[in-house]
């Protein structure tokens, strides 16, 4: 699991890539929290464009990000979710908690 982050106009975009599983989830959550703590965004977009596989640990990453952003009274959006991770997220009910389809911030 790798990630890259972009900040533009109080919108933090986290570009995720690789496999999201229990081995990578903890480190990813810690990294996302650190970015949120530093930048204090109003919106955080988790961009799944490069995710090749995801198990339920991806749900934990989204929930963890949602809680961090709720502390700032901000929002979380998910973007570019491939079919396999989308099935996992929908099975976990994430589509009822966060908005899907947000576009990536321009680089």
TORTILO-380576 format. One record per residue: residue in one letter; x, y, z of N, C-alpha, C, CB in turn; residue number from 1. Coordinates in nm, 4 decimals, decimal comma, padded with zeros to 6 digits. Atoms other than C-alpha are relative to their C-alpha. Glycine has a CB too. Layout:
# residues N
<node r="A" n_x="X" n_y="Y" n_z="Z" ca_x="X" ca_y="Y" ca_z="Z" c_x="X" c_y="Y" c_z="Z" cb_x="X" cb_y="Y" cb_z="Z" k="NUM"/>
...
***
This chain:
# residues 107
<node r="X" n_x="00,0849" n_y="-00,1170" n_z="00,0000" ca_x="00,0000" ca_y="00,0000" ca_z="00,0000" c_x="00,0886" c_y="00,1220" c_z="00,0000" cb_x="-00,0961" cb_y="00,0004" cb_z="00,1208" k="1"/>
<node r="X" n_x="-00,0690" n_y="-00,1278" n_z="00,0109" ca_x="00,1315" ca_y="00,3367" ca_z="-00,1058" c_x="-00,1036" c_y="00,1096" c_z="-00,0059" cb_x="00,0926" cb_y="00,0043" cb_z="-00,1243" k="2"/>
<node r="X" n_x="00,0904" n_y="-00,1130" n_z="00,0126" ca_x="-00,0200" ca_y="00,6796" ca_z="-00,0943" c_x="00,0805" c_y="00,1255" c_z="-00,0332" cb_x="-00,0822" cb_y="00,0197" cb_z="00,1300" k="3"/>
<node r="X" n_x="-00,0529" n_y="-00,1325" n_z="00,0287" ca_x="00,0450" ca_y="01,0321" ca_z="-00,2167" c_x="-00,1074" c_y="00,0971" c_z="00,0438" cb_x="00,0380" cb_y="00,0183" cb_z="-00,1529" k="4"/>
<node r="X" n_x="00,1014" n_y="-00,0965" n_z="-00,0427" ca_x="-00,1245" ca_y="01,3397" ca_z="-00,0788" c_x="00,0198" c_y="00,1336" c_z="-00,0707" cb_x="00,0046" cb_y="00,0194" cb_z="00,1524" k="5"/>
<node r="X" n_x="00,0030" n_y="-00,1322" n_z="00,0628" ca_x="-00,2197" ca_y="01,6720" ca_z="-00,2349" c_x="-00,0900" c_y="00,0896" c_z="00,0839" cb_x="-00,0504" cb_y="-00,0078" cb_z="-00,1488" k="6"/>
<node r="X" n_x="00,0847" n_y="-00,0953" n_z="-00,0706" ca_x="-00,3545" ca_y="01,9805" ca_z="-00,0604" c_x="-00,0245" c_y="00,1195" c_z="-00,0906" cb_x="00,0648" cb_y="00,0444" cb_z="00,1344" k="7"/>
<node r="X" n_x="00,0357" n_y="-00,1158" n_z="00,0815" ca_x="-00,5423" ca_y="02,2485" ca_z="-00,2497" c_x="-00,1278" c_y="00,0597" c_z="00,0556" cb_x="-00,0171" cb_y="-00,0388" cb_z="-00,1502" k="8"/>
<node r="X" n_x="00,1166" n_y="-00,0739" n_z="-00,0486" ca_x="-00,7793" ca_y="02,5074" ca_z="-00,1057" c_x="-00,0765" c_y="-00,0767" c_z="00,1081" cb_x="-00,0931" cb_y="00,0317" cb_z="-00,1158" k="9"/>
<node r="X" n_x="00,0576" n_y="00,0700" n_z="-00,1160" ca_x="-00,8427" ca_y="02,3198" ca_z="00,2231" c_x="-00,0611" c_y="-00,1353" c_z="-00,0343" cb_x="-00,1050" cb_y="00,0861" cb_z="00,0641" k="10"/>
<node r="X" n_x="00,0422" n_y="00,1351" n_z="00,0378" ca_x="-00,9091" ca_y="01,9937" ca_z="00,0352" c_x="00,1249" c_y="-00,0878" c_z="-00,0064" cb_x="-00,0772" cb_y="-00,0001" cb_z="-00,1381" k="11"/>
<node r="X" n_x="-00,1094" n_y="00,0955" n_z="-00,0034" ca_x="-00,6717" ca_y="01,7108" ca_z="00,1194" c_x="-00,0407" c_y="-00,1232" c_z="-00,0795" cb_x="00,0375" cb_y="-00,0376" cb_z="00,1463" k="12"/>
<node r="X" n_x="00,0264" n_y="00,1190" n_z="00,0807" ca_x="-00,6633" ca_y="01,4383" ca_z="-00,1444" c_x="00,1091" c_y="-00,1016" c_z="00,0284" cb_x="-00,0065" cb_y="00,0343" cb_z="-00,1524" k="13"/>
<node r="X" n_x="-00,0924" n_y="00,1103" n_z="-00,0249" ca_x="-00,5040" ca_y="01,1060" ca_z="-00,0567" c_x="-00,0179" c_y="-00,1000" c_z="-00,1138" cb_x="-00,0256" cb_y="-00,0672" cb_z="00,1410" k="14"/>
<node r="X" n_x="00,0028" n_y="00,0945" n_z="00,1115" ca_x="-00,4227" ca_y="00,8966" ca_z="-00,3652" c_x="00,0550" c_y="-00,1329" c_z="00,0503" cb_x="00,0828" cb_y="00,0530" cb_z="-00,1229" k="15"/>
<node r="X" n_x="-00,0379" n_y="00,1326" n_z="-00,0497" ca_x="-00,4153" ca_y="00,5321" ca_z="-00,2570" c_x="00,0362" c_y="-00,0911" c_z="-00,1162" cb_x="-00,1141" cb_y="-00,0623" cb_z="00,0832" k="16"/>
<node r="X" n_x="-00,0351" n_y="00,0966" n_z="00,1045" ca_x="-00,2465" ca_y="00,2566" ca_z="-00,4548" c_x="00,0527" c_y="-00,1277" c_z="00,0637" cb_x="00,1051" cb_y="00,0592" cb_z="-00,0972" k="17"/>
<node r="X" n_x="-00,0451" n_y="00,1301" n_z="-00,0488" ca_x="-00,1594" ca_y="-00,1091" ca_z="-00,4181" c_x="-00,1134" c_y="-00,0770" c_z="00,0641" cb_x="00,1136" cb_y="00,0168" cb_z="00,0994" k="18"/>
<node r="X" n_x="00,0971" n_y="00,0841" n_z="-00,0687" ca_x="-00,3339" ca_y="-00,3580" ca_z="-00,1919" c_x="-00,0256" c_y="00,0529" c_z="00,1398" cb_x="00,0483" cb_y="-00,1453" cb_z="00,0058" k="19"/>
<node r="X" n_x="00,0377" n_y="-00,0398" n_z="-00,1349" ca_x="-00,5249" ca_y="-00,2583" ca_z="00,1192" c_x="-00,0423" c_y="-00,1261" c_z="00,0741" cb_x="-00,1150" cb_y="00,1078" cb_z="-00,0011" k="20"/>
<node r="X" n_x="00,0328" n_y="00,1152" n_z="-00,0841" ca_x="-00,5213" ca_y="-00,5370" ca_z="00,3772" c_x="00,0413" c_y="00,0308" c_z="00,1427" cb_x="00,0700" cb_y="-00,1296" cb_z="-00,0513" k="21"/>
<node r="X" n_x="-00,0282" n_y="-00,0266" n_z="-00,1411" ca_x="-00,4682" ca_y="-00,5769" ca_z="00,7507" c_x="00,1469" c_y="00,0318" c_z="00,0258" cb_x="-00,0413" cb_y="-00,1186" cb_z="00,0838" k="22"/>
<node r="X" n_x="-00,1422" n_y="-00,0300" n_z="-00,0167" ca_x="-00,0899" ca_y="-00,5542" ca_z="00,7042" c_x="00,0299" c_y="00,1479" c_z="-00,0240" cb_x="00,0830" cb_y="-00,0856" cb_z="-00,0950" k="23"/>
<node r="X" n_x="-00,0286" n_y="-00,1389" n_z="00,0370" ca_x="-00,1046" ca_y="-00,2055" ca_z="00,5538" c_x="-00,0952" c_y="00,1012" c_z="00,0626" cb_x="-00,0048" cb_y="00,0141" cb_z="-00,1487" k="24"/>
<node r="X" n_x="00,1041" n_y="-00,0926" n_z="-00,0449" ca_x="-00,4163" ca_y="-00,0560" ca_z="00,7133" c_x="00,0442" c_y="00,0885" c_z="00,1153" cb_x="-00,1221" cb_y="-00,0768" cb_z="00,0408" k="25"/>
<node r="X" n_x="-00,0392" n_y="-00,0792" n_z="-00,1174" ca_x="-00,2704" ca_y="00,0557" ca_z="01,0477" c_x="00,0933" c_y="00,1146" c_z="-00,0401" cb_x="00,0688" cb_y="-00,0900" cb_z="00,1052" k="26"/>
<node r="X" n_x="-00,0964" n_y="-00,1019" n_z="00,0435" ca_x="00,0209" ca_y="00,2407" ca_z="00,8866" c_x="-00,0695" c_y="00,1071" c_z="-00,0854" cb_x="00,1159" cb_y="-00,0656" cb_z="-00,0798" k="27"/>
<node r="X" n_x="00,0729" n_y="-00,0942" n_z="00,0854" ca_x="-00,2115" ca_y="00,3998" ca_z="00,6299" c_x="-00,0882" c_y="00,0919" c_z="00,0843" cb_x="-00,0857" cb_y="-00,0758" cb_z="-00,1035" k="28"/>
<node r="X" n_x="00,0841" n_y="-00,0823" n_z="-00,0871" ca_x="-00,4539" ca_y="00,5182" ca_z="00,9000" c_x="00,0831" c_y="00,1027" c_z="00,0763" cb_x="-00,0773" cb_y="-00,0883" cb_z="00,0983" k="29"/>
<node r="X" n_x="-00,0876" n_y="-00,0923" n_z="-00,0728" ca_x="-00,1686" ca_y="00,6708" ca_z="01,0996" c_x="00,0496" c_y="00,1120" c_z="-00,0908" cb_x="00,1193" cb_y="-00,0756" cb_z="00,0600" k="30"/>
<node r="X" n_x="-00,0486" n_y="-00,1009" n_z="00,0952" ca_x="-00,0352" ca_y="00,8498" ca_z="00,7911" c_x="-00,1101" c_y="00,0993" c_z="-00,0360" cb_x="00,0533" cb_y="-00,0677" cb_z="-00,1274" k="31"/>
<node r="X" n_x="00,1115" n_y="-00,0882" n_z="00,0341" ca_x="-00,3773" ca_y="00,9884" ca_z="00,6988" c_x="-00,0308" c_y="00,0929" c_z="00,1175" cb_x="-00,1255" cb_y="-00,0826" cb_z="-00,0384" k="32"/>
<node r="X" n_x="00,0254" n_y="-00,0819" n_z="-00,1181" ca_x="-00,4361" ca_y="01,1084" ca_z="01,0558" c_x="00,1056" c_y="00,1093" c_z="00,0145" cb_x="-00,0032" cb_y="-00,0875" cb_z="00,1259" k="33"/>
<node r="X" n_x="-00,1081" n_y="-00,0990" n_z="-00,0089" ca_x="-00,0977" ca_y="01,2820" ca_z="01,0554" c_x="-00,0208" c_y="00,1127" c_z="-00,1005" cb_x="00,1363" cb_y="-00,0669" cb_z="-00,0236" k="34"/>
<node r="X" n_x="00,0254" n_y="-00,1023" n_z="00,1026" ca_x="-00,1827" ca_y="01,4626" ca_z="00,7305" c_x="-00,1167" c_y="00,0903" c_z="00,0397" cb_x="-00,0289" cb_y="-00,0663" cb_z="-00,1360" k="35"/>
<node r="X" n_x="00,1160" n_y="-00,0783" n_z="-00,0433" ca_x="-00,5216" ca_y="01,5716" ca_z="00,8652" c_x="00,0383" c_y="00,0924" c_z="00,1149" cb_x="-00,1158" cb_y="-00,0927" cb_z="00,0425" k="36"/>
<node r="X" n_x="-00,0431" n_y="-00,0814" n_z="-00,1146" ca_x="-00,3621" ca_y="01,6951" ca_z="01,1894" c_x="00,0864" c_y="00,1184" c_z="-00,0436" cb_x="00,0774" cb_y="-00,0863" cb_z="00,1000" k="37"/>
<node r="X" n_x="-00,0885" n_y="-00,1068" n_z="00,0466" ca_x="-00,1051" ca_y="01,9013" ca_z="00,9978" c_x="-00,0763" c_y="00,1029" c_z="-00,0838" cb_x="00,1158" cb_y="-00,0588" cb_z="-00,0816" k="38"/>
<node r="X" n_x="00,0625" n_y="-00,0898" n_z="00,0972" ca_x="-00,3252" ca_y="02,0482" ca_z="00,7232" c_x="-00,1383" c_y="00,0526" c_z="00,0395" cb_x="-00,0112" cb_y="-00,0702" cb_z="-00,1297" k="39"/>
<node r="X" n_x="00,1335" n_y="-00,0419" n_z="-00,0451" ca_x="-00,6645" ca_y="02,0750" ca_z="00,9023" c_x="-00,0931" c_y="00,0306" c_z="-00,1171" cb_x="00,0111" cb_y="00,1228" cb_z="00,0899" k="40"/>
<node r="X" n_x="00,0834" n_y="-00,0249" n_z="00,1182" ca_x="-00,8607" ca_y="02,0337" ca_z="00,5772" c_x="-00,1486" c_y="00,0088" c_z="00,0347" cb_x="00,0218" cb_y="-00,1098" cb_z="-00,1032" k="41"/>
<node r="X" n_x="00,1464" n_y="-00,0015" n_z="-00,0124" ca_x="-01,2326" ca_y="02,1041" ca_z="00,5376" c_x="-00,0594" c_y="-00,1232" c_z="-00,0685" cb_x="-00,0594" cb_y="00,1301" cb_z="-00,0615" k="42"/>
<node r="X" n_x="00,0461" n_y="00,1156" n_z="00,0766" ca_x="-01,2605" ca_y="01,8107" ca_z="00,3002" c_x="00,1181" c_y="-00,0939" c_z="-00,0222" cb_x="-00,0632" cb_y="00,0438" cb_z="-00,1363" k="43"/>
<node r="X" n_x="-00,1029" n_y="00,1002" n_z="00,0280" ca_x="-01,0647" ca_y="01,4877" ca_z="00,2615" c_x="-00,0552" c_y="-00,0971" c_z="-00,1039" cb_x="00,0435" cb_y="-00,0758" cb_z="00,1308" k="44"/>
<node r="X" n_x="00,0392" n_y="00,0917" n_z="00,1066" ca_x="-01,0893" ca_y="01,2885" ca_z="-00,0600" c_x="00,0949" c_y="-00,1193" c_z="00,0030" cb_x="00,0021" cb_y="00,0706" cb_z="-00,1402" k="45"/>
<node r="X" n_x="-00,0782" n_y="00,1225" n_z="00,0125" ca_x="-00,9724" ca_y="00,9279" ca_z="-00,0520" c_x="-00,0190" c_y="-00,0494" c_z="-00,1421" cb_x="-00,0433" cb_y="-00,1090" cb_z="00,1059" k="46"/>
<node r="X" n_x="00,0046" n_y="00,0377" n_z="00,1408" ca_x="-00,8905" ca_y="00,8481" ca_z="-00,4138" c_x="00,0561" c_y="-00,1409" c_z="-00,0148" cb_x="00,0794" cb_y="00,1013" cb_z="-00,0881" k="47"/>
<node r="X" n_x="-00,0354" n_y="00,1415" n_z="00,0086" ca_x="-00,8838" ca_y="00,4726" ca_z="-00,4741" c_x="00,0484" c_y="-00,0402" c_z="-00,1396" cb_x="-00,1191" cb_y="-00,0849" cb_z="00,0389" k="48"/>
<node r="X" n_x="-00,0318" n_y="00,0273" n_z="00,1404" ca_x="-00,7664" ca_y="00,5004" ca_z="-00,8368" c_x="00,1049" c_y="-00,1098" c_z="-00,0185" cb_x="00,0483" cb_y="00,1263" cb_z="-00,0662" k="49"/>
<node r="X" n_x="-00,1069" n_y="00,0978" n_z="00,0168" ca_x="-00,4589" ca_y="00,2817" ca_z="-00,7840" c_x="-00,0128" c_y="-00,1237" c_z="00,0861" cb_x="00,1287" cb_y="00,0636" cb_z="00,0283" k="50"/>
<node r="X" n_x="00,0183" n_y="00,1156" n_z="-00,0888" ca_x="-00,6059" ca_y="00,0234" ca_z="-00,5461" c_x="-00,0336" c_y="-00,1229" c_z="-00,0834" cb_x="-00,1121" cb_y="00,0272" cb_z="00,1050" k="51"/>
<node r="X" n_x="00,0191" n_y="00,1227" n_z="00,0780" ca_x="-00,5742" ca_y="-00,3237" ca_z="-00,6964" c_x="-00,0782" c_y="-00,1069" c_z="00,0758" cb_x="00,1342" cb_y="-00,0560" cb_z="-00,0414" k="52"/>
<node r="X" n_x="00,0731" n_y="00,0949" n_z="-00,0839" ca_x="-00,7246" ca_y="-00,5190" ca_z="-00,4038" c_x="-00,0284" c_y="00,0656" c_z="00,1339" cb_x="00,0799" cb_y="-00,1326" cb_z="00,0190" k="53"/>
<node r="X" n_x="00,0327" n_y="-00,0515" n_z="-00,1320" ca_x="-00,9014" ca_y="-00,4330" ca_z="-00,0800" c_x="-00,0854" c_y="-00,1005" c_z="00,0746" cb_x="-00,0721" cb_y="00,1351" cb_z="-00,0102" k="54"/>
<node r="X" n_x="00,0876" n_y="00,0794" n_z="-00,0846" ca_x="-01,0393" ca_y="-00,6374" ca_z="00,2062" c_x="-00,0704" c_y="00,0955" c_z="00,0969" cb_x="00,0802" cb_y="-00,1116" cb_z="00,0771" k="55"/>
<node r="X" n_x="00,0765" n_y="-00,0843" n_z="-00,0913" ca_x="-01,2465" ca_y="-00,5091" ca_z="00,4990" c_x="00,0863" c_y="00,1019" c_z="00,0738" cb_x="-00,0721" cb_y="-00,0861" cb_z="00,0999" k="56"/>
<node r="X" n_x="-00,0881" n_y="-00,0998" n_z="-00,0601" ca_x="-00,9419" ca_y="-00,3202" ca_z="00,6268" c_x="-00,0177" c_y="00,1361" c_z="-00,0661" cb_x="00,1457" cb_y="-00,0447" cb_z="-00,0103" k="57"/>
<node r="X" n_x="00,0280" n_y="-00,1264" n_z="00,0684" ca_x="-01,0290" ca_y="-00,0567" ca_z="00,3679" c_x="-00,1165" c_y="00,0732" c_z="00,0638" cb_x="-00,0291" cb_y="-00,0246" cb_z="-00,1471" k="58"/>
<node r="X" n_x="00,1126" n_y="-00,0601" n_z="-00,0715" ca_x="-01,3551" ca_y="00,0013" ca_z="00,5531" c_x="00,0519" c_y="00,0705" c_z="00,1250" cb_x="-00,1065" cb_y="-00,1077" cb_z="00,0374" k="59"/>
<node r="X" n_x="-00,0580" n_y="-00,0601" n_z="-00,1206" ca_x="-01,1524" ca_y="00,0665" ca_z="00,8685" c_x="00,0704" c_y="00,1314" c_z="-00,0326" cb_x="00,0986" cb_y="-00,0974" cb_z="00,0664" k="60"/>
<node r="X" n_x="-00,0689" n_y="-00,1231" n_z="00,0408" ca_x="-00,9441" ca_y="00,3262" ca_z="00,6814" c_x="-00,1017" c_y="00,1116" c_z="-00,0240" cb_x="00,0847" cb_y="-00,0242" cb_z="-00,1280" k="61"/>
<node r="X" n_x="00,1023" n_y="-00,1015" n_z="00,0274" ca_x="-01,2568" ca_y="00,5076" ca_z="00,5629" c_x="-00,0634" c_y="00,0483" c_z="00,1303" cb_x="-00,1087" cb_y="-00,0563" cb_z="-00,0948" k="62"/>
<node r="X" n_x="00,0624" n_y="-00,0369" n_z="-00,1279" ca_x="-01,4196" ca_y="00,5010" ca_z="00,9101" c_x="00,0959" c_y="00,0847" c_z="00,0836" cb_x="-00,0422" cb_y="-00,1267" cb_z="00,0789" k="63"/>
<node r="X" n_x="-00,1009" n_y="-00,0735" n_z="-00,0754" ca_x="-01,0966" ca_y="00,6193" ca_z="01,0728" c_x="00,0132" c_y="00,1432" c_z="-00,0544" cb_x="00,1364" cb_y="-00,0734" cb_z="-00,0063" k="64"/>
<node r="X" n_x="-00,0085" n_y="-00,1318" n_z="00,0628" ca_x="-01,0715" ca_y="00,9077" ca_z="00,8239" c_x="-00,1256" c_y="00,0811" c_z="00,0286" cb_x="00,0211" cb_y="-00,0135" cb_z="-00,1516" k="65"/>
<node r="X" n_x="00,1272" n_y="-00,0674" n_z="-00,0279" ca_x="-01,4394" ca_y="00,9921" ca_z="00,8741" c_x="-00,0008" c_y="00,0555" c_z="00,1421" cb_x="-00,1186" cb_y="-00,0969" cb_z="-00,0202" k="66"/>
<node r="X" n_x="-00,0038" n_y="-00,0472" n_z="-00,1394" ca_x="-01,3918" ca_y="01,0176" ca_z="01,2516" c_x="00,0952" c_y="00,1178" c_z="00,0165" cb_x="00,0418" cb_y="-00,1138" cb_z="00,0939" k="67"/>
<node r="X" n_x="-00,0968" n_y="-00,1102" n_z="-00,0093" ca_x="-01,0841" ca_y="01,2379" ca_z="01,2139" c_x="-00,0575" c_y="00,1281" c_z="-00,0598" cb_x="00,1314" cb_y="-00,0373" cb_z="-00,0715" k="68"/>
<node r="X" n_x="00,0573" n_y="-00,1179" n_z="00,0652" ca_x="-01,2686" ca_y="01,4696" ca_z="00,9764" c_x="-00,1214" c_y="00,0531" c_z="00,0759" cb_x="-00,0393" cb_y="-00,0334" cb_z="-00,1438" k="69"/>
<node r="X" n_x="00,1133" n_y="-00,0457" n_z="-00,0798" ca_x="-01,5791" ca_y="01,4832" ca_z="01,1983" c_x="00,0468" c_y="00,0890" c_z="00,1145" cb_x="-00,0788" cb_y="-00,1194" cb_z="00,0547" k="70"/>
<node r="X" n_x="-00,0557" n_y="-00,0846" n_z="-00,1049" ca_x="-01,3590" ca_y="01,6297" ca_z="01,4728" c_x="00,0250" c_y="00,1420" c_z="-00,0508" cb_x="00,1299" cb_y="-00,0604" cb_z="00,0532" k="71"/>
<node r="X" n_x="-00,0230" n_y="-00,1304" n_z="00,0620" ca_x="-01,2834" ca_y="01,9156" ca_z="01,2312" c_x="-00,1268" c_y="00,0569" c_z="-00,0643" cb_x="00,1100" cb_y="-00,0110" cb_z="-00,1045" k="72"/>
<node r="X" n_x="00,1262" n_y="-00,0349" n_z="00,0650" ca_x="-01,6471" ca_y="01,9343" ca_z="01,1183" c_x="00,0170" c_y="00,0065" c_z="-00,1515" cb_x="-00,0524" cb_y="00,1342" cb_z="00,0531" k="73"/>
<node r="X" n_x="-00,0246" n_y="00,0095" n_z="00,1426" ca_x="-01,5227" ca_y="01,8410" ca_z="00,7720" c_x="-00,0703" c_y="-00,1199" c_z="-00,0600" cb_x="00,1482" cb_y="-00,0076" cb_z="-00,0275" k="74"/>
<node r="X" n_x="00,0648" n_y="00,1111" n_z="00,0693" ca_x="-01,6330" ca_y="01,5865" ca_z="00,5158" c_x="00,1025" c_y="-00,0909" c_z="-00,0662" cb_x="-00,0984" cb_y="00,0524" cb_z="-00,1044" k="75"/>
<node r="X" n_x="-00,0816" n_y="00,0993" n_z="00,0697" ca_x="-01,4916" ca_y="01,2733" ca_z="00,3553" c_x="-00,0733" c_y="-00,0388" c_z="-00,1273" cb_x="00,0281" cb_y="-00,1256" cb_z="00,0901" k="76"/>
<node r="X" n_x="00,0550" n_y="00,0452" n_z="00,1278" ca_x="-01,5474" ca_y="01,1814" ca_z="-00,0092" c_x="00,0916" c_y="-00,1101" c_z="-00,0538" cb_x="-00,0129" cb_y="00,1194" cb_z="-00,1029" k="77"/>
<node r="X" n_x="-00,0771" n_y="00,1068" n_z="00,0633" ca_x="-01,4362" ca_y="00,8723" ca_z="-00,1989" c_x="-00,0062" c_y="00,0195" c_z="-00,1508" cb_x="-00,0539" cb_y="-00,1411" cb_z="00,0408" k="78"/>
<node r="X" n_x="-00,0066" n_y="-00,0233" n_z="00,1443" ca_x="-01,3220" ca_y="00,8971" ca_z="-00,5591" c_x="00,0651" c_y="-00,1174" c_z="-00,0711" cb_x="00,0770" cb_y="00,1285" cb_z="-00,0303" k="79"/>
<node r="X" n_x="-00,0639" n_y="00,0956" n_z="00,0917" ca_x="-01,2309" ca_y="00,6657" ca_z="-00,8455" c_x="00,0148" c_y="-00,1389" c_z="00,0612" cb_x="00,1367" cb_y="00,0515" cb_z="-00,0416" k="80"/>
<node r="X" n_x="-00,0037" n_y="00,1304" n_z="-00,0666" ca_x="-01,3207" ca_y="00,3450" ca_z="-00,6617" c_x="-00,0201" c_y="-00,1104" c_z="-00,1037" cb_x="-00,1088" cb_y="-00,0088" cb_z="00,1115" k="81"/>
<node r="X" n_x="00,0145" n_y="00,1113" n_z="00,0934" ca_x="-01,2552" ca_y="00,0349" ca_z="-00,8762" c_x="-00,1091" c_y="-00,0981" c_z="00,0465" cb_x="00,1343" cb_y="-00,0735" cb_z="-00,0156" k="82"/>
<node r="X" n_x="00,1106" n_y="00,0902" n_z="-00,0324" ca_x="-01,5211" ca_y="-00,2414" ca_z="-00,8858" c_x="00,0213" c_y="-00,0884" c_z="00,1240" cb_x="-00,0258" cb_y="-00,0874" cb_z="-00,1168" k="83"/>
<node r="X" n_x="-00,0202" n_y="00,0897" n_z="-00,1142" ca_x="-01,3643" ca_y="-00,4813" ca_z="-00,6326" c_x="-00,0048" c_y="00,0748" c_z="00,1335" cb_x="00,1336" cb_y="-00,0725" cb_z="-00,0135" k="84"/>
<node r="X" n_x="00,0138" n_y="-00,0750" n_z="-00,1250" ca_x="-01,3089" ca_y="-00,2217" ca_z="-00,3574" c_x="-00,1406" c_y="00,0564" c_z="00,0206" cb_x="00,1003" cb_y="00,1128" cb_z="00,0028" k="85"/>
<node r="X" n_x="00,1365" n_y="-00,0514" n_z="-00,0116" ca_x="-01,6539" ca_y="-00,0765" ca_z="-00,4334" c_x="-00,0928" c_y="-00,1050" c_z="00,0606" cb_x="-00,0526" cb_y="00,0439" cb_z="-00,1375" k="86"/>
<node r="X" n_x="00,0822" n_y="00,1081" n_z="-00,0567" ca_x="-01,8138" ca_y="-00,4151" ca_z="-00,3567" c_x="00,0219" c_y="-00,0108" c_z="00,1501" cb_x="00,0325" cb_y="-00,1346" cb_z="-00,0679" k="87"/>
<node r="X" n_x="-00,0325" n_y="00,0090" n_z="-00,1427" ca_x="-01,6347" ca_y="-00,4259" ca_z="-00,0207" c_x="-00,0610" c_y="00,1183" c_z="00,0754" cb_x="00,1539" cb_y="-00,0040" cb_z="00,0211" k="88"/>
<node r="X" n_x="00,0524" n_y="-00,1202" n_z="-00,0659" ca_x="-01,7328" ca_y="-00,0672" ca_z="00,0661" c_x="-00,1527" c_y="-00,0025" c_z="00,0087" cb_x="00,0457" cb_y="00,1255" cb_z="-00,0750" k="89"/>
<node r="X" n_x="00,1468" n_y="00,0069" n_z="-00,0016" ca_x="-02,0969" ca_y="-00,1180" ca_z="-00,0292" c_x="-00,0490" c_y="-00,1091" c_z="00,0944" cb_x="-00,0540" cb_y="-00,0253" cb_z="-00,1414" k="90"/>
<node r="X" n_x="00,0381" n_y="00,1076" n_z="-00,0916" ca_x="-02,1148" ca_y="-00,4474" ca_z="00,1614" c_x="00,0110" c_y="00,0471" c_z="00,1452" cb_x="00,0885" cb_y="-00,1248" cb_z="-00,0231" k="91"/>
<node r="X" n_x="-00,0177" n_y="-00,0544" n_z="-00,1341" ca_x="-01,9926" ca_y="-00,2562" ca_z="00,4666" c_x="-00,0874" c_y="00,1205" c_z="00,0305" cb_x="00,1418" cb_y="00,0372" cb_z="00,0195" k="92"/>
<node r="X" n_x="00,0914" n_y="-00,1117" n_z="-00,0210" ca_x="-02,2528" ca_y="00,0186" ca_z="00,4223" c_x="00,0650" c_y="00,1373" c_z="-00,0056" cb_x="-00,0666" cb_y="-00,0157" cb_z="00,1304" k="93"/>
<node r="X" n_x="-00,0710" n_y="-00,1279" n_z="00,0063" ca_x="-01,9962" ca_y="00,2907" ca_z="00,3591" c_x="-00,0719" c_y="00,0993" c_z="-00,0908" cb_x="00,1433" cb_y="-00,0213" cb_z="-00,0492" k="94"/>
<node r="X" n_x="00,0722" n_y="-00,0895" n_z="00,0914" ca_x="-02,2106" ca_y="00,4291" ca_z="00,0767" c_x="-00,1111" c_y="00,0779" c_z="00,0707" cb_x="-00,0594" cb_y="-00,0801" cb_z="-00,1153" k="95"/>
<node r="X" n_x="00,1011" n_y="-00,0725" n_z="-00,0771" ca_x="-02,4581" ca_y="00,5395" ca_z="00,3458" c_x="00,0634" c_y="00,1065" c_z="00,0902" cb_x="-00,0818" cb_y="-00,0981" cb_z="00,0846" k="96"/>
<node r="X" n_x="-00,0704" n_y="-00,0912" n_z="-00,0905" ca_x="-02,1915" ca_y="00,7332" ca_z="00,5396" c_x="00,0773" c_y="00,1111" c_z="-00,0704" cb_x="00,0940" cb_y="-00,0777" cb_z="00,0849" k="97"/>
<node r="X" n_x="-00,0813" n_y="-00,0978" n_z="00,0721" ca_x="-01,9802" ca_y="00,9117" ca_z="00,2795" c_x="-00,0455" c_y="00,0100" c_z="-00,1447" cb_x="00,1491" cb_y="-00,0374" cb_z="00,0066" k="98"/>
<node r="X" n_x="00,0363" n_y="-00,0240" n_z="00,1400" ca_x="-02,0234" ca_y="01,0559" ca_z="-00,0676" c_x="00,1041" c_y="-00,0650" c_z="-00,0908" cb_x="-00,0112" cb_y="00,1528" cb_z="-00,0296" k="99"/>
<node r="X" n_x="-00,0866" n_y="00,0602" n_z="00,1016" ca_x="-01,8788" ca_y="00,8684" ca_z="-00,3654" c_x="00,0033" c_y="00,0899" c_z="-00,1221" cb_x="-00,0485" cb_y="-00,1425" cb_z="-00,0382" k="100"/>
<node r="X" n_x="-00,0053" n_y="-00,0650" n_z="00,1298" ca_x="-01,7614" ca_y="01,0116" ca_z="-00,6929" c_x="00,0655" c_y="00,1346" c_z="-00,0042" cb_x="-00,1328" cb_y="00,0137" cb_z="-00,0509" k="101"/>
<node r="X" n_x="-00,0686" n_y="-00,1297" n_z="00,0009" ca_x="-01,5722" ca_y="01,3217" ca_z="-00,5866" c_x="00,1178" c_y="-00,0065" c_z="-00,0946" cb_x="00,0469" cb_y="00,0399" cb_z="00,1423" k="102"/>
<node r="X" n_x="-00,1127" n_y="-00,0056" n_z="00,0933" ca_x="-01,3216" ca_y="01,4258" ca_z="-00,8458" c_x="00,1273" c_y="00,0333" c_z="00,0744" cb_x="-00,0252" cb_y="00,1033" cb_z="-00,1109" k="103"/>
<node r="X" n_x="-00,1326" n_y="-00,0268" n_z="-00,0547" ca_x="-00,9543" ca_y="01,4348" ca_z="-00,7657" c_x="00,0349" c_y="00,1473" c_z="-00,0187" cb_x="00,1063" cb_y="-00,0899" cb_z="-00,0672" k="104"/>
<node r="X" n_x="-00,0469" n_y="-00,1387" n_z="00,0127" ca_x="-00,8037" ca_y="01,7765" ca_z="-00,6999" c_x="00,1036" c_y="00,0073" c_z="-00,1116" cb_x="00,0602" cb_y="00,0520" cb_z="00,1347" k="105"/>
<node r="X" n_x="-00,0999" n_y="-00,0117" n_z="00,1063" ca_x="-00,6009" ca_y="01,9009" ca_z="-00,9975" c_x="00,1403" c_y="00,0095" c_z="00,0581" cb_x="-00,0290" cb_y="00,1221" cb_z="-00,0878" k="106"/>
<node r="X" n_x="-00,1379" n_y="-00,0018" n_z="-00,0486" ca_x="-00,2281" ca_y="01,8509" ca_z="-00,9566" c_x="00,0683" c_y="00,1296" c_z="-00,0371" cb_x="00,0785" cb_y="-00,1183" cb_z="-00,0558" k="107"/>
***
